[in-house]
Each structure stands twice: as C-alpha cells, then as structure tokens.
Amino acid sequence: MNKLLPCPFCGGEAEFERIGTPRQSCIVACTDCGGRLESNEEGGACGSQWNDRHVPDGWQVVPVKPTREMAESGQLASEAGCHVEGIYCDMIAAAPKPGGGDEP
C-alpha cells in the first residue's frame, strides 16, 4: 500500500477505510473533513489515485497561508511600486514547491 498524502482539501490526515480487492473498491478518507475517494485500485496500488495531485498547465500549487518569504517578496514588490499583478507574480515565485521540504 502507498503512504497517503495529507487531504488535498483541508490538509488533514488520510486513512484507508477499505483496501481494494478484485471484488471491492479501495476507499481513502480524510479523518478531519471527511473527504473521500473510492477507486478501483487493488492491494499495493491502493492510495495511488488519492496521492495523484494533478496541477493543470499554467497553474502552481501554493500554501493556503503565504509563507514569510512570500509575504516579504510581496512587500518588496509593493514598495517598488509594482501593481497587483506584479506583486502576485513575485509572491507566487517565492512560494515553496510541494514536496520540497520547505513547507510553512
């Protein structure tokens, strides 16, 4: 079985409600918000779809709350006279990358 990533909706802990078999689906659920995924995965493949976080082209995953680095980057852009779009771009560029180990 796969080690489950935190819930994509609230960041809570996820757990297996049921391990998939040829006759039963795999069910993964969040212990905090109740978010669930039922899939056709079996045995050792269970949890793969839960862990697959598709990010569309042109998008980036960022923290819900800006990190200190993001806030500082936005402040510097604001002080430099940048408009909202420039401030936003600078803050996004300063955001940690998922799995990079520098999450807030």
Phi, psi and chi 1 to 4 in degrees:
 res  aa     phi    psi   chi1   chi2   chi3   chi4
   1 MET       -  153.3  -76.0 -175.9  -60.4      -
   2 ASN   -82.6  149.1  -71.8  -61.3      -      -
   3 LYS   -74.9  126.2 -178.1  176.9 -172.0  -67.1
   4 LEU   -81.5  137.6  -63.0  173.3      -      -
   5 LEU   -76.1  161.2  -66.3  175.1      -      -
   6 PRO   -60.1  163.4  -20.7   31.0      -      -
   7 CYS   -58.7  132.5  175.6      -      -      -
   8 PRO   -72.9  -12.3   26.4  -32.9      -      -
   9 PHE   -94.1  -43.4  -53.4  110.6      -      -
  10 CYS  -125.8   -9.5   74.1      -      -      -
  11 GLY    84.8    3.8      -      -      -      -
  12 GLY   -71.8  173.4      -      -      -      -
  13 GLU   -76.0  137.9 -176.7  178.6  -16.8      -
  14 ALA  -106.2  151.5      -      -      -      -
  15 GLU  -143.9  158.5   66.2 -178.2    9.6      -
  16 PHE   -80.6  124.3  -69.9  100.7      -      -
  17 GLU   -86.9  -32.4  -76.0 -172.1   -3.3      -
  18 ARG  -155.2  136.8 -177.5  168.9   65.1 -156.0
  19 ILE   -87.5  133.1  -57.5  -57.4      -      -
  20 GLY   -71.2  144.8      -      -      -      -
  21 THR  -133.6  175.5   69.1      -      -      -
  22 PRO   -59.7  -17.9  -27.9   36.4      -      -
  23 ARG  -111.3  -11.2  -59.4 -174.4   71.9  152.1
  24 GLN  -134.6  147.7  -71.5 -171.9  -37.1      -
  25 SER   -79.1  161.6   57.8      -      -      -
  26 CYS   -89.3  135.1  171.0      -      -      -
  27 ILE  -127.5  126.2  -59.6  175.3      -      -
  28 VAL  -117.6  137.7  176.8      -      -      -
  29 ALA  -140.7  152.8      -      -      -      -
  30 CYS   -84.0  134.3  174.8      -      -      -
  31 THR   -77.6  -13.9   58.8      -      -      -
  32 ASP   -96.9  -60.1  -68.8  -24.4      -      -
  33 CYS   -97.8  -10.1   74.3      -      -      -
  34 GLY    84.5    4.0      -      -      -      -
  35 GLY   -55.8  138.5      -      -      -      -
  36 ARG  -136.2  153.5  -60.6  174.8   84.8 -133.3
  37 LEU  -136.3  125.1  173.6   71.5      -      -
  38 GLU  -110.7  127.7 -173.3  167.8   -1.5      -
  39 SER  -136.7  173.3   70.9      -      -      -
  40 ASN   -92.5   14.2   63.5  -12.4      -      -
  41 GLU   -69.3  147.8  -62.1  170.3  -40.7      -
  42 GLU  -124.7  147.8  -61.8  176.4   19.9      -
  43 GLY    49.6 -123.2      -      -      -      -
  44 GLY   -65.2  -16.6      -      -      -      -
  45 ALA   -83.8  -11.2      -      -      -      -
  46 CYS   -57.1  133.3  -75.6      -      -      -
  47 GLY    98.0  -11.1      -      -      -      -
  48 SER   -61.9  -43.5  -65.8      -      -      -
  49 GLN   -68.9  -36.3  -70.9 -179.1   26.1      -
  50 TRP   -59.6  -41.8  175.6  -90.3      -      -
  51 ASN   -79.4  -13.9  -71.8  -18.9      -      -
  52 ASP   -79.1  108.9 -177.0   21.3      -      -
  53 ARG  -108.3   88.5  -51.6  -63.4  166.3   89.9
  54 HIS   -70.3  130.1  174.5   72.1      -      -
  55 VAL  -119.3  116.7  178.9      -      -      -
  56 PRO   -60.2  153.5  -18.4   29.1      -      -
  57 ASP   -55.1  137.7  -69.7  -20.3      -      -
  58 GLY    86.1   -1.0      -      -      -      -
  59 TRP  -113.4  162.3  -70.3   68.8      -      -
  60 GLN  -144.8  139.9  177.0  178.1  -32.0      -
  61 VAL   -80.5  129.4  176.7      -      -      -
  62 VAL  -132.5  160.3  -63.9      -      -      -
  63 PRO   -63.4  150.7  -16.9   26.8      -      -
  64 VAL   -62.9  -44.0  171.3      -      -      -
  65 LYS  -104.3  127.6 -179.0  179.9  178.1 -168.1
  66 PRO   -57.0  141.2  -21.3   31.2      -      -
  67 THR   -74.7  170.1   63.1      -      -      -
  68 ARG   -58.9  -42.4 -179.6  175.5   42.7   81.0
  69 GLU   -62.9  -39.8  -68.7   80.8    6.9      -
  70 MET   -64.8  -44.5  -68.4  172.4   70.5      -
  71 ALA   -63.8  -43.2      -      -      -      -
  72 GLU   -62.9  -41.3  -71.2  172.5   -2.8      -
  73 SER   -63.1  -42.4 -178.2      -      -      -
  74 GLY   -64.1  -40.3      -      -      -      -
  75 GLN   -63.9  -43.8 -178.0   65.8   37.1      -
  76 LEU   -62.9  -41.9  -71.7  172.7      -      -
  77 ALA   -64.2  -38.9      -      -      -      -
  78 SER   -65.0  -44.9  175.5      -      -      -
  79 GLU   -65.4  -27.0  -69.6  170.3   -1.2      -
  80 ALA   -81.8    0.3      -      -      -      -
  81 GLY    87.4   13.3      -      -      -      -
  82 CYS   -68.1  149.8  -68.4      -      -      -
  83 HIS   -81.3  174.4  -66.9  -74.8      -      -
  84 VAL   -51.8  -44.5  172.5      -      -      -
  85 GLU   -61.4  -41.3 -174.8  175.8  -20.6      -
  86 GLY   -66.3  -40.7      -      -      -      -
  87 ILE   -62.9  -46.1  -64.8  169.1      -      -
  88 TYR   -59.2  -47.1  178.0   79.9      -      -
  89 CYS   -60.8  -41.6  -70.8      -      -      -
  90 ASP   -65.3  -39.9  -75.6   -4.8      -      -
  91 MET   -67.2  -41.3  -69.4  179.4   71.8      -
  92 ILE   -63.9  -41.0  -65.8  -63.3      -      -
  93 ALA   -62.8  -29.7      -      -      -      -
  94 ALA   -86.4   -5.7      -      -      -      -
  95 ALA   -68.3  143.7      -      -      -      -
  96 PRO   -68.3  151.3   24.0  -31.0      -      -
  97 LYS   -87.6  137.9  -54.4  -61.1  179.7 -107.8
  98 PRO   -54.6  135.4  -23.9   33.5      -      -
  99 GLY    79.0    2.1      -      -      -      -
 100 GLY   -79.8   -6.7      -      -      -      -
 101 GLY    82.9   -0.3      -      -      -      -
 102 ASP  -116.3   34.0   55.9   -5.5      -      -
 103 GLU   -66.0  154.9  -73.2   85.2    9.5      -
 104 PRO   -66.3      -   15.8  -20.0      -      -
